[in-house]
Amino acid sequence: MKHIAILILALFLVSACGISNPKVSFGKKCVIKGEYVNYSYVWLYDKDTGLPASEKQCEELPKK
């Protein structure tokens, strides 16, 4: 039952976004916008334009 609920939620999220050709990517990736570095482990993006985030851009994150 739990797996069915997760699948329905994932389909809802992908169908609710305004992207015409959606695709999902998992794994830590970063994107640099101005002086900020944004990162996420789940990315929804347009398959035609590609994913602007990459693992290489995560090197710009400040070290802890």
PDB file of N, CA, C, O and CB in Angstrom:
ATOM      1  N   MET A   1       0.827  -1.191   0.000  1.00  0.00           N
ATOM      2  CA  MET A   1       0.000   0.000   0.000  1.00  0.00           C
ATOM      3  C   MET A   1       0.877   1.263   0.000  1.00  0.00           C
ATOM      4  O   MET A   1       0.573   2.250  -0.670  1.00  0.00           O
ATOM      5  CB  MET A   1      -0.944  -0.007   1.218  1.00  0.00           C
ATOM      6  N   LYS A   2       1.959   1.203   0.760  1.00  0.00           N
ATOM      7  CA  LYS A   2       2.851   2.353   0.837  1.00  0.00           C
ATOM      8  C   LYS A   2       3.473   2.645  -0.530  1.00  0.00           C
ATOM      9  O   LYS A   2       3.601   3.809  -0.910  1.00  0.00           O
ATOM     10  CB  LYS A   2       3.951   2.111   1.885  1.00  0.00           C
ATOM     11  N   HIS A   3       3.855   1.622  -1.263  1.00  0.00           N
ATOM     12  CA  HIS A   3       4.466   1.794  -2.579  1.00  0.00           C
ATOM     13  C   HIS A   3       3.470   2.377  -3.585  1.00  0.00           C
ATOM     14  O   HIS A   3       3.834   3.183  -4.441  1.00  0.00           O
ATOM     15  CB  HIS A   3       5.006   0.454  -3.089  1.00  0.00           C
ATOM     16  N   ILE A   4       2.231   1.963  -3.470  1.00  0.00           N
ATOM     17  CA  ILE A   4       1.200   2.500  -4.365  1.00  0.00           C
ATOM     18  C   ILE A   4       0.994   3.985  -4.108  1.00  0.00           C
ATOM     19  O   ILE A   4       0.847   4.766  -5.048  1.00  0.00           O
ATOM     20  CB  ILE A   4      -0.130   1.740  -4.184  1.00  0.00           C
ATOM     21  N   ALA A   5       0.984   4.380  -2.835  1.00  0.00           N
ATOM     22  CA  ALA A   5       0.809   5.785  -2.488  1.00  0.00           C
ATOM     23  C   ALA A   5       1.982   6.625  -2.997  1.00  0.00           C
ATOM     24  O   ALA A   5       1.781   7.738  -3.482  1.00  0.00           O
ATOM     25  CB  ALA A   5       0.661   5.943  -0.969  1.00  0.00           C
ATOM     26  N   ILE A   6       3.189   6.107  -2.891  1.00  0.00           N
ATOM     27  CA  ILE A   6       4.366   6.830  -3.381  1.00  0.00           C
ATOM     28  C   ILE A   6       4.313   6.962  -4.895  1.00  0.00           C
ATOM     29  O   ILE A   6       4.641   8.019  -5.434  1.00  0.00           O
ATOM     30  CB  ILE A   6       5.665   6.115  -2.954  1.00  0.00           C
ATOM     31  N   LEU A   7       3.908   5.919  -5.581  1.00  0.00           N
ATOM     32  CA  LEU A   7       3.791   5.964  -7.038  1.00  0.00           C
ATOM     33  C   LEU A   7       2.737   6.970  -7.482  1.00  0.00           C
ATOM     34  O   LEU A   7       2.968   7.731  -8.421  1.00  0.00           O
ATOM     35  CB  LEU A   7       3.452   4.580  -7.585  1.00  0.00           C
ATOM     36  N   ILE A   8       1.596   6.984  -6.827  1.00  0.00           N
ATOM     37  CA  ILE A   8       0.544   7.949  -7.164  1.00  0.00           C
ATOM     38  C   ILE A   8       1.016   9.368  -6.897  1.00  0.00           C
ATOM     39  O   ILE A   8       0.746  10.265  -7.696  1.00  0.00           O
ATOM     40  CB  ILE A   8      -0.737   7.660  -6.364  1.00  0.00           C
ATOM     41  N   LEU A   9       1.711   9.589  -5.800  1.00  0.00           N
ATOM     42  CA  LEU A   9       2.235  10.921  -5.487  1.00  0.00           C
ATOM     43  C   LEU A   9       3.258  11.361  -6.531  1.00  0.00           C
ATOM     44  O   LEU A   9       3.249  12.518  -6.950  1.00  0.00           O
ATOM     45  CB  LEU A   9       2.870  10.934  -4.087  1.00  0.00           C
ATOM     46  N   ALA A  10       4.134  10.459  -6.953  1.00  0.00           N
ATOM     47  CA  ALA A  10       5.129  10.799  -7.971  1.00  0.00           C
ATOM     48  C   ALA A  10       4.461  11.145  -9.291  1.00  0.00           C
ATOM     49  O   ALA A  10       4.854  12.114  -9.942  1.00  0.00           O
ATOM     50  CB  ALA A  10       6.111   9.644  -8.168  1.00  0.00           C
ATOM     51  N   LEU A  11       3.465  10.378  -9.698  1.00  0.00           N
ATOM     52  CA  LEU A  11       2.750  10.678 -10.935  1.00  0.00           C
ATOM     53  C   LEU A  11       2.014  12.009 -10.841  1.00  0.00           C
ATOM     54  O   LEU A  11       1.955  12.760 -11.815  1.00  0.00           O
ATOM     55  CB  LEU A  11       1.766   9.560 -11.263  1.00  0.00           C
ATOM     56  N   PHE A  12       1.458  12.299  -9.677  1.00  0.00           N
ATOM     57  CA  PHE A  12       0.779  13.576  -9.476  1.00  0.00           C
ATOM     58  C   PHE A  12       1.753  14.741  -9.598  1.00  0.00           C
ATOM     59  O   PHE A  12       1.438  15.747 -10.233  1.00  0.00           O
ATOM     60  CB  PHE A  12       0.093  13.606  -8.109  1.00  0.00           C
ATOM     61  N   LEU A  13       2.924  14.615  -9.002  1.00  0.00           N
ATOM     62  CA  LEU A  13       3.909  15.690  -9.057  1.00  0.00           C
ATOM     63  C   LEU A  13       4.400  15.935 -10.477  1.00  0.00           C
ATOM     64  O   LEU A  13       4.563  17.083 -10.891  1.00  0.00           O
ATOM     65  CB  LEU A  13       5.084  15.368  -8.153  1.00  0.00           C
ATOM     66  N   VAL A  14       4.635  14.872 -11.217  1.00  0.00           N
ATOM     67  CA  VAL A  14       5.124  15.020 -12.584  1.00  0.00           C
ATOM     68  C   VAL A  14       4.035  15.591 -13.489  1.00  0.00           C
ATOM     69  O   VAL A  14       4.326  16.395 -14.374  1.00  0.00           O
ATOM     70  CB  VAL A  14       5.613  13.670 -13.128  1.00  0.00           C
ATOM     71  N   SER A  15       2.796  15.187 -13.276  1.00  0.00           N
ATOM     72  CA  SER A  15       1.710  15.679 -14.126  1.00  0.00           C
ATOM     73  C   SER A  15       1.271  17.088 -13.734  1.00  0.00           C
ATOM     74  O   SER A  15       0.689  17.797 -14.554  1.00  0.00           O
ATOM     75  CB  SER A  15       0.521  14.730 -14.054  1.00  0.00           C
ATOM     76  N   ALA A  16       1.535  17.501 -12.513  1.00  0.00           N
ATOM     77  CA  ALA A  16       1.088  18.813 -12.052  1.00  0.00           C
ATOM     78  C   ALA A  16       2.051  19.934 -12.442  1.00  0.00           C
ATOM     79  O   ALA A  16       1.691  21.108 -12.353  1.00  0.00           O
ATOM     80  CB  ALA A  16       0.911  18.795 -10.551  1.00  0.00           C
ATOM     81  N   CYS A  17       3.241  19.601 -12.861  1.00  0.00           N
ATOM     82  CA  CYS A  17       4.199  20.642 -13.206  1.00  0.00           C
ATOM     83  C   CYS A  17       3.888  21.206 -14.588  1.00  0.00           C
ATOM     84  O   CYS A  17       3.235  20.549 -15.398  1.00  0.00           O
ATOM     85  CB  CYS A  17       5.636  20.095 -13.157  1.00  0.00           C
ATOM     86  N   GLY A  18       4.354  22.417 -14.856  1.00  0.00           N
ATOM     87  CA  GLY A  18       4.074  23.084 -16.115  1.00  0.00           C
ATOM     88  C   GLY A  18       5.057  22.750 -17.215  1.00  0.00           C
ATOM     89  O   GLY A  18       5.144  23.486 -18.198  1.00  0.00           O
ATOM     90  N   ILE A  19       5.784  21.687 -17.086  1.00  0.00           N
ATOM     91  CA  ILE A  19       6.780  21.296 -18.083  1.00  0.00           C
ATOM     92  C   ILE A  19       6.091  20.436 -19.137  1.00  0.00           C
ATOM     93  O   ILE A  19       5.351  19.509 -18.808  1.00  0.00           O
ATOM     94  CB  ILE A  19       7.977  20.527 -17.424  1.00  0.00           C
ATOM     95  N   SER A  20       6.339  20.751 -20.398  1.00  0.00           N
ATOM     96  CA  SER A  20       5.651  20.033 -21.467  1.00  0.00           C
ATOM     97  C   SER A  20       6.156  18.602 -21.647  1.00  0.00           C
ATOM     98  O   SER A  20       5.371  17.719 -21.992  1.00  0.00           O
ATOM     99  CB  SER A  20       5.803  20.786 -22.761  1.00  0.00           C
ATOM    100  N   ASN A  21       7.433  18.357 -21.425  1.00  0.00           N
ATOM    101  CA  ASN A  21       8.010  17.027 -21.593  1.00  0.00           C
ATOM    102  C   ASN A  21       8.848  16.716 -20.349  1.00  0.00           C
ATOM    103  O   ASN A  21      10.076  16.770 -20.411  1.00  0.00           O
ATOM    104  CB  ASN A  21       8.880  16.940 -22.906  1.00  0.00           C
ATOM    105  N   PRO A  22       8.201  16.390 -19.215  1.00  0.00           N
ATOM    106  CA  PRO A  22       8.926  16.271 -17.944  1.00  0.00           C
ATOM    107  C   PRO A  22       9.780  15.021 -17.843  1.00  0.00           C
ATOM    108  O   PRO A  22       9.484  13.984 -18.436  1.00  0.00           O
ATOM    109  CB  PRO A  22       7.956  16.289 -16.808  1.00  0.00           C
ATOM    110  N   LYS A  23      10.837  15.156 -17.080  1.00  0.00           N
ATOM    111  CA  LYS A  23      11.728  14.039 -16.766  1.00  0.00           C
ATOM    112  C   LYS A  23      12.223  14.252 -15.337  1.00  0.00           C
ATOM    113  O   LYS A  23      12.327  15.389 -14.878  1.00  0.00           O
ATOM    114  CB  LYS A  23      12.935  13.940 -17.793  1.00  0.00           C
ATOM    115  N   VAL A  24      12.526  13.172 -14.640  1.00  0.00           N
ATOM    116  CA  VAL A  24      12.970  13.226 -13.253  1.00  0.00           C
ATOM    117  C   VAL A  24      14.399  12.706 -13.181  1.00  0.00           C
ATOM    118  O   VAL A  24      14.740  11.708 -13.816  1.00  0.00           O
ATOM    119  CB  VAL A  24      12.028  12.400 -12.325  1.00  0.00           C
ATOM    120  N   SER A  25      15.232  13.392 -12.403  1.00  0.00           N
ATOM    121  CA  SER A  25      16.607  12.963 -12.189  1.00  0.00           C
ATOM    122  C   SER A  25      16.868  12.908 -10.690  1.00  0.00           C
ATOM    123  O   SER A  25      16.493  13.820  -9.953  1.00  0.00           O
ATOM    124  CB  SER A  25      17.615  13.919 -12.899  1.00  0.00           C
ATOM    125  N   PHE A  26      17.514  11.830 -10.241  1.00  0.00           N
ATOM    126  CA  PHE A  26      17.842  11.659  -8.834  1.00  0.00           C
ATOM    127  C   PHE A  26      19.344  11.754  -8.634  1.00  0.00           C
ATOM    128  O   PHE A  26      20.121  11.425  -9.530  1.00  0.00           O
ATOM    129  CB  PHE A  26      17.314  10.316  -8.310  1.00  0.00           C
ATOM    130  N   GLY A  27      19.748  12.207  -7.456  1.00  0.00           N
ATOM    131  CA  GLY A  27      21.156  12.345  -7.119  1.00  0.00           C
ATOM    132  C   GLY A  27      21.489  13.808  -6.884  1.00  0.00           C
ATOM    133  O   GLY A  27      20.854  14.692  -7.458  1.00  0.00           O
ATOM    134  N   LYS A  28      22.467  14.062  -6.056  1.00  0.00           N
ATOM    135  CA  LYS A  28      22.830  15.437  -5.724  1.00  0.00           C
ATOM    136  C   LYS A  28      23.439  16.128  -6.931  1.00  0.00           C
ATOM    137  O   LYS A  28      24.460  15.701  -7.471  1.00  0.00           O
ATOM    138  CB  LYS A  28      23.808  15.471  -4.540  1.00  0.00           C
ATOM    139  N   LYS A  29      22.788  17.203  -7.337  1.00  0.00           N
ATOM    140  CA  LYS A  29      23.274  18.040  -8.430  1.00  0.00           C
ATOM    141  C   LYS A  29      23.100  19.494  -8.023  1.00  0.00           C
ATOM    142  O   LYS A  29      22.217  19.825  -7.231  1.00  0.00           O
ATOM    143  CB  LYS A  29      22.520  17.734  -9.766  1.00  0.00           C
ATOM    144  N   CYS A  30      23.938  20.351  -8.562  1.00  0.00           N
ATOM    145  CA  CYS A  30      23.930  21.761  -8.205  1.00  0.00           C
ATOM    146  C   CYS A  30      23.795  22.622  -9.452  1.00  0.00           C
ATOM    147  O   CYS A  30      24.142  22.204 -10.556  1.00  0.00           O
ATOM    148  CB  CYS A  30      25.203  22.129  -7.435  1.00  0.00           C
ATOM    149  N   VAL A  31      23.288  23.822  -9.255  1.00  0.00           N
ATOM    150  CA  VAL A  31      23.217  24.814 -10.321  1.00  0.00           C
ATOM    151  C   VAL A  31      23.629  26.155  -9.711  1.00  0.00           C
ATOM    152  O   VAL A  31      23.218  26.497  -8.602  1.00  0.00           O
ATOM    153  CB  VAL A  31      21.768  24.882 -10.962  1.00  0.00           C
ATOM    154  N   ILE A  32      24.437  26.899 -10.445  1.00  0.00           N
ATOM    155  CA  ILE A  32      24.928  28.193  -9.974  1.00  0.00           C
ATOM    156  C   ILE A  32      24.080  29.286 -10.601  1.00  0.00           C
ATOM    157  O   ILE A  32      23.958  29.368 -11.824  1.00  0.00           O
ATOM    158  CB  ILE A  32      26.440  28.390 -10.320  1.00  0.00           C
ATOM    159  N   LYS A  33      23.489  30.134  -9.747  1.00  0.00           N
ATOM    160  CA  LYS A  33      22.695  31.274 -10.206  1.00  0.00           C
ATOM    161  C   LYS A  33      23.235  32.510  -9.506  1.00  0.00           C
ATOM    162  O   LYS A  33      22.983  32.732  -8.322  1.00  0.00           O
ATOM    163  CB  LYS A  33      21.157  31.073  -9.915  1.00  0.00           C
ATOM    164  N   GLY A  34      23.976  33.304 -10.250  1.00  0.00           N
ATOM    165  CA  GLY A  34      24.574  34.505  -9.660  1.00  0.00           C
ATOM    166  C   GLY A  34      25.629  34.124  -8.644  1.00  0.00           C
ATOM    167  O   GLY A  34      26.577  33.401  -8.953  1.00  0.00           O
ATOM    168  N   GLU A  35      25.459  34.613  -7.435  1.00  0.00           N
ATOM    169  CA  GLU A  35      26.424  34.306  -6.377  1.00  0.00           C
ATOM    170  C   GLU A  35      25.971  33.145  -5.491  1.00  0.00           C
ATOM    171  O   GLU A  35      26.628  32.840  -4.495  1.00  0.00           O
ATOM    172  CB  GLU A  35      26.660  35.536  -5.522  1.00  0.00           C
ATOM    173  N   TYR A  36      24.860  32.496  -5.840  1.00  0.00           N
ATOM    174  CA  TYR A  36      24.319  31.402  -5.048  1.00  0.00           C
ATOM    175  C   TYR A  36      24.478  30.064  -5.767  1.00  0.00           C
ATOM    176  O   TYR A  36      24.431  29.993  -6.995  1.00  0.00           O
ATOM    177  CB  TYR A  36      22.849  31.657  -4.732  1.00  0.00           C
ATOM    178  N   VAL A  37      24.666  29.010  -4.979  1.00  0.00           N
ATOM    179  CA  VAL A  37      24.717  27.653  -5.499  1.00  0.00           C
ATOM    180  C   VAL A  37      23.526  26.906  -4.898  1.00  0.00           C
ATOM    181  O   VAL A  37      23.449  26.726  -3.683  1.00  0.00           O
ATOM    182  CB  VAL A  37      26.093  26.942  -5.155  1.00  0.00           C
ATOM    183  N   ASN A  38      22.600  26.472  -5.754  1.00  0.00           N
ATOM    184  CA  ASN A  38      21.433  25.722  -5.313  1.00  0.00           C
ATOM    185  C   ASN A  38      21.665  24.248  -5.585  1.00  0.00           C
ATOM    186  O   ASN A  38      22.188  23.881  -6.638  1.00  0.00           O
ATOM    187  CB  ASN A  38      20.147  26.219  -6.020  1.00  0.00           C
ATOM    188  N   TYR A  39      21.277  23.400  -4.636  1.00  0.00           N
ATOM    189  CA  TYR A  39      21.428  21.966  -4.848  1.00  0.00           C
ATOM    190  C   TYR A  39      20.160  21.234  -4.433  1.00  0.00           C
ATOM    191  O   TYR A  39      19.378  21.717  -3.614  1.00  0.00           O
ATOM    192  CB  TYR A  39      22.637  21.427  -4.067  1.00  0.00           C
ATOM    193  N   SER A  40      19.982  20.070  -5.014  1.00  0.00           N
ATOM    194  CA  SER A  40      18.833  19.223  -4.713  1.00  0.00           C
ATOM    195  C   SER A  40      19.190  17.787  -5.041  1.00  0.00           C
ATOM    196  O   SER A  40      20.133  17.519  -5.787  1.00  0.00           O
ATOM    197  CB  SER A  40      17.573  19.675  -5.503  1.00  0.00           C
ATOM    198  N   TYR A  41      18.424  16.866  -4.473  1.00  0.00           N
ATOM    199  CA  TYR A  41      18.625  15.445  -4.750  1.00  0.00           C
ATOM    200  C   TYR A  41      17.598  14.918  -5.743  1.00  0.00           C
ATOM    201  O   TYR A  41      17.760  13.817  -6.271  1.00  0.00           O
ATOM    202  CB  TYR A  41      18.557  14.641  -3.457  1.00  0.00           C
ATOM    203  N   VAL A  42      16.528  15.697  -6.010  1.00  0.00           N
ATOM    204  CA  VAL A  42      15.500  15.333  -6.983  1.00  0.00           C
ATOM    205  C   VAL A  42      15.271  16.527  -7.885  1.00  0.00           C
ATOM    206  O   VAL A  42      14.999  17.628  -7.408  1.00  0.00           O
ATOM    207  CB  VAL A  42      14.173  14.892  -6.284  1.00  0.00           C
ATOM    208  N   TRP A  43      15.381  16.313  -9.204  1.00  0.00           N
ATOM    209  CA  TRP A  43      15.215  17.394 -10.170  1.00  0.00           C
ATOM    210  C   TRP A  43      14.126  17.029 -11.161  1.00  0.00           C
ATOM    211  O   TRP A  43      14.146  15.939 -11.734  1.00  0.00           O
ATOM    212  CB  TRP A  43      16.539  17.690 -10.904  1.00  0.00           C
ATOM    213  N   LEU A  44      13.170  17.937 -11.370  1.00  0.00           N
ATOM    214  CA  LEU A  44      12.175  17.834 -12.435  1.00  0.00           C
ATOM    215  C   LEU A  44      12.595  18.817 -13.508  1.00  0.00           C
ATOM    216  O   LEU A  44      12.769  20.002 -13.224  1.00  0.00           O
ATOM    217  CB  LEU A  44      10.710  18.126 -11.916  1.00  0.00           C
ATOM    218  N   TYR A  45      12.760  18.349 -14.739  1.00  0.00           N
ATOM    219  CA  TYR A  45      13.226  19.233 -15.797  1.00  0.00           C
ATOM    220  C   TYR A  45      12.609  18.844 -17.121  1.00  0.00           C
ATOM    221  O   TYR A  45      12.039  17.763 -17.264  1.00  0.00           O
ATOM    222  CB  TYR A  45      14.746  19.205 -15.895  1.00  0.00           C
ATOM    223  N   ASP A  46      12.728  19.739 -18.092  1.00  0.00           N
ATOM    224  CA  ASP A  46      12.214  19.497 -19.437  1.00  0.00           C
ATOM    225  C   ASP A  46      13.219  18.657 -20.212  1.00  0.00           C
ATOM    226  O   ASP A  46      14.392  19.019 -20.313  1.00  0.00           O
ATOM    227  CB  ASP A  46      11.928  20.832 -20.175  1.00  0.00           C
ATOM    228  N   LYS A  47      12.763  17.544 -20.753  1.00  0.00           N
ATOM    229  CA  LYS A  47      13.650  16.627 -21.469  1.00  0.00           C
ATOM    230  C   LYS A  47      14.233  17.264 -22.729  1.00  0.00           C
ATOM    231  O   LYS A  47      15.340  16.914 -23.140  1.00  0.00           O
ATOM    232  CB  LYS A  47      12.900  15.354 -21.835  1.00  0.00           C
ATOM    233  N   ASP A  48      13.507  18.187 -23.343  1.00  0.00           N
ATOM    234  CA  ASP A  48      13.982  18.826 -24.573  1.00  0.00           C
ATOM    235  C   ASP A  48      15.123  19.812 -24.314  1.00  0.00           C
ATOM    236  O   ASP A  48      16.071  19.875 -25.098  1.00  0.00           O
ATOM    237  CB  ASP A  48      12.833  19.544 -25.259  1.00  0.00           C
ATOM    238  N   THR A  49      15.044  20.576 -23.232  1.00  0.00           N
ATOM    239  CA  THR A  49      16.072  21.583 -22.948  1.00  0.00           C
ATOM    240  C   THR A  49      17.226  21.028 -22.124  1.00  0.00           C
ATOM    241  O   THR A  49      18.315  21.601 -22.123  1.00  0.00           O
ATOM    242  CB  THR A  49      15.457  22.759 -22.224  1.00  0.00           C
ATOM    243  N   GLY A  50      16.999  19.916 -21.422  1.00  0.00           N
ATOM    244  CA  GLY A  50      18.060  19.305 -20.629  1.00  0.00           C
ATOM    245  C   GLY A  50      18.107  19.833 -19.204  1.00  0.00           C
ATOM    246  O   GLY A  50      17.438  20.809 -18.864  1.00  0.00           O
ATOM    247  N   LEU A  51      18.883  19.191 -18.405  1.00  0.00           N
ATOM    248  CA  LEU A  51      19.026  19.540 -16.994  1.00  0.00           C
ATOM    249  C   LEU A  51      20.155  20.552 -16.832  1.00  0.00           C
ATOM    250  O   LEU A  51      21.295  20.257 -17.192  1.00  0.00           O
ATOM    251  CB  LEU A  51      19.295  18.276 -16.135  1.00  0.00           C
ATOM    252  N   PRO A  52      19.862  21.753 -16.291  1.00  0.00           N
ATOM    253  CA  PRO A  52      20.918  22.752 -16.143  1.00  0.00           C
ATOM    254  C   PRO A  52      21.878  22.446 -14.987  1.00  0.00           C
ATOM    255  O   PRO A  52      22.976  23.000 -14.933  1.00  0.00           O
ATOM    256  CB  PRO A  52      20.300  24.114 -15.937  1.00  0.00           C
ATOM    257  N   ALA A  53      21.475  21.577 -14.072  1.00  0.00           N
ATOM    258  CA  ALA A  53      22.305  21.252 -12.914  1.00  0.00           C
ATOM    259  C   ALA A  53      23.217  20.069 -13.226  1.00  0.00           C
ATOM    260  O   ALA A  53      22.897  19.217 -14.055  1.00  0.00           O
ATOM    261  CB  ALA A  53      21.425  20.941 -11.687  1.00  0.00           C
ATOM    262  N   SER A  54      24.375  20.037 -12.533  1.00  0.00           N
ATOM    263  CA  SER A  54      25.303  18.921 -12.703  1.00  0.00           C
ATOM    264  C   SER A  54      26.054  18.676 -11.399  1.00  0.00           C
ATOM    265  O   SER A  54      26.068  19.522 -10.504  1.00  0.00           O
ATOM    266  CB  SER A  54      26.297  19.197 -13.860  1.00  0.00           C
ATOM    267  N   GLU A  55      26.666  17.524 -11.311  1.00  0.00           N
ATOM    268  CA  GLU A  55      27.459  17.191 -10.134  1.00  0.00           C
ATOM    269  C   GLU A  55      28.726  18.041 -10.075  1.00  0.00           C
ATOM    270  O   GLU A  55      29.206  18.355  -8.986  1.00  0.00           O
ATOM    271  CB  GLU A  55      27.819  15.702 -10.136  1.00  0.00           C
ATOM    272  N   LYS A  56      29.268  18.414 -11.223  1.00  0.00           N
ATOM    273  CA  LYS A  56      30.506  19.196 -11.275  1.00  0.00           C
ATOM    274  C   LYS A  56      30.324  20.578 -10.637  1.00  0.00           C
ATOM    275  O   LYS A  56      31.247  21.105 -10.017  1.00  0.00           O
ATOM    276  CB  LYS A  56      30.976  19.348 -12.729  1.00  0.00           C
ATOM    277  N   GLN A  57      29.147  21.152 -10.790  1.00  0.00           N
ATOM    278  CA  GLN A  57      28.901  22.478 -10.217  1.00  0.00           C
ATOM    279  C   GLN A  57      28.841  22.440  -8.692  1.00  0.00           C
ATOM    280  O   GLN A  57      28.923  23.487  -8.049  1.00  0.00           O
ATOM    281  CB  GLN A  57      27.604  23.053 -10.769  1.00  0.00           C
ATOM    282  N   CYS A  58      28.699  21.256  -8.103  1.00  0.00           N
ATOM    283  CA  CYS A  58      28.668  21.129  -6.643  1.00  0.00           C
ATOM    284  C   CYS A  58      30.027  21.418  -6.012  1.00  0.00           C
ATOM    285  O   CYS A  58      30.119  21.614  -4.800  1.00  0.00           O
ATOM    286  CB  CYS A  58      28.207  19.731  -6.249  1.00  0.00           C
ATOM    287  N   GLU A  59      31.072  21.445  -6.816  1.00  0.00           N
ATOM    288  CA  GLU A  59      32.397  21.773  -6.291  1.00  0.00           C
ATOM    289  C   GLU A  59      32.448  23.199  -5.768  1.00  0.00           C
ATOM    290  O   GLU A  59      33.331  23.536  -4.979  1.00  0.00           O
ATOM    291  CB  GLU A  59      33.459  21.577  -7.368  1.00  0.00           C
ATOM    292  N   GLU A  60      31.506  24.045  -6.198  1.00  0.00           N
ATOM    293  CA  GLU A  60      31.463  25.443  -5.751  1.00  0.00           C
ATOM    294  C   GLU A  60      30.823  25.603  -4.373  1.00  0.00           C
ATOM    295  O   GLU A  60      30.864  26.689  -3.795  1.00  0.00           O
ATOM    296  CB  GLU A  60      30.704  26.281  -6.759  1.00  0.00           C
ATOM    297  N   LEU A  61      30.231  24.528  -3.843  1.00  0.00           N
ATOM    298  CA  LEU A  61      29.621  24.611  -2.500  1.00  0.00           C
ATOM    299  C   LEU A  61      30.714  24.857  -1.471  1.00  0.00           C
ATOM    300  O   LEU A  61      31.817  24.326  -1.603  1.00  0.00           O
ATOM    301  CB  LEU A  61      28.826  23.305  -2.152  1.00  0.00           C
ATOM    302  N   PRO A  62      30.420  25.662  -0.438  1.00  0.00           N
ATOM    303  CA  PRO A  62      31.430  25.881   0.605  1.00  0.00           C
ATOM    304  C   PRO A  62      31.689  24.598   1.385  1.00  0.00           C
ATOM    305  O   PRO A  62      30.764  23.835   1.663  1.00  0.00           O
ATOM    306  CB  PRO A  62      30.986  27.000   1.564  1.00  0.00           C
ATOM    307  N   LYS A  63      32.935  24.369   1.732  1.00  0.00           N
ATOM    308  CA  LYS A  63      33.321  23.189   2.502  1.00  0.00           C
ATOM    309  C   LYS A  63      32.916  23.385   3.949  1.00  0.00           C
ATOM    310  O   LYS A  63      32.985  24.492   4.482  1.00  0.00           O
ATOM    311  CB  LYS A  63      34.842  22.921   2.392  1.00  0.00           C
ATOM    312  N   LYS A  64      32.491  22.293   4.585  1.00  0.00           N
ATOM    313  CA  LYS A  64      32.096  22.360   6.002  1.00  0.00           C
ATOM    314  C   LYS A  64      33.278  22.215   6.916  1.00  0.00           C
ATOM    315  O   LYS A  64      33.123  22.249   8.137  1.00  0.00           O
ATOM    316  CB  LYS A  64      31.076  21.289   6.326  1.00  0.00           C
TER     317      LYS A  64
END
